[in-house]
Amino acid sequence: MNLYALASDPWRWQPHPEVWLLVLSVIFFGFWAKRIGPKVLPPETPIATRAQKISFVAAVFLLYVAADWPVHDIAEEHLYFVHMIQHLVITLIAPPLFLLALPAWLARLVILEGGYGSRIIRRLSHPITAALIFNGLSALTHWTGVVQWSYDSGIFHYFVHLILFISGLLMWMPVVSPLKELRISPPAQMLYLFLNSVIPTIPSAWLTFAEGTVYKHYDDGFEMWGISVVTDQQTAGAIMKIIGGFYLWGIIVVKFFRYTGKAREDNQHLRPAAGR
């Protein structure tokens, strides 16, 4: 097999030990929590609920699939729309699952009782700060220079994914934090998520309506699945706006019906008391 055929083979296996290390570290954290839980919790208190365990397994699985071969290699070398899906998983799907998997006692131990580090986390997860960090990094990582640097340097690419994942955790903290005192009110959550769905319109429109090739290293003469470079980047822009937007809007709709349903139940409980 010649070098061009080898380079253009999207299914050529490539090891990513940095991804394995990250995933194993997360799994080790889960086992550590399982061991330390009985030491800090009252007897017979469950370390984690069944839903939290399912969320943890799903988050680890999605993080591994999105960051390792073959998704990582196809996204980095052949199709930018796969790269966009990869980023959506890393920032919008896996982070809230990890937060939902985090028991309140463990979050309180790590976030509130960790001294200076916990104060930094609380400040960075403030809604305004978290939204600025999340959307700023999202826009920056679609800049042509950053994308090219990520392609040229595996270490830098790993760092970009790591910092995007951390920004995703910060962004979702006001919505699904395991600690209620770090969440904002349900109406504020809906507004917060809506604003986070609107801001990505700018980079997505830039990708969708750009003339010619935006990221030159994808224009290497190899068209995976017959998808042209321009079609690929237009699809990436549409995924960023439509799929990412509808995902957040879907959560807003669910939260709206839950909030109005709870308000209706509260009113029904108050009416007999008002009559008496």
Secondary structure, DSSP 8 states (H G I E B T S, - for coil): --HHHHHT-TT-----HHHHHHHHHHHHHHHHHHHHHHHHS-TT--SS-HHHHHHHHHHHHHHHHHHSTTHHHHHHHT-HHHHHHHHHIIIIIHHHHHHHHS-HHHHIIIIISSTHHHHHHHHHTSHHHHHHHHHHHHHHTTSHHHHHHHHH-HHHHHHHHHHHHHHHHHHHHHHH-SSGGGS--HHHHHHHHHHHHHTTHHHHHHHHH-SS-SSGGG-SS--GGG--HHHHHHHHHHIIIIIHHHHHHHHHHHHHHHHHHHHHHHHHHHHHHHH-
